[in-house]
Amino acid sequence: MVEAVKQGPATNAADPRLLAVGEVARLLSISIRATWKFVAAGRLPAPVRLGRSVRWRAAELDAWISAGCPEVTAESGARGAGGRR
C-alpha cells in the first residue's frame, strides 16, 4: 500500500503553484498595494505574466523568504512584469 505524504505550503523546492497578488500579500502579511510597491522597487521576485494575469512562483517566494528577503536584482533573476498603476 502506498502512503501519501502531506506537505505544507511552499515547503517543496519544486512547488509548482502560482500565487495571485492577494495570496502573496497574505503570505507576507502586507497589503496588496504594498506588494505592488515591493515589485516596483525590486524588493520581490518578479511575477510571471499569464495573459492579463500576474502570478508568483511559490517555490521562488519560498526561497526568497528563506534567504531573508533580499533585494532582487536583474542579475539574480528579476523579470519586470509591472503592476497596476
Secondary structure, DSSP 8 states (H G I E B T S, - for coil): --------TT-STT---EE-HHHHHHHHTS-HHHHHHHHHTT-S---EEETTEEEEEHHHHHHHHHTT-----GGGT--------
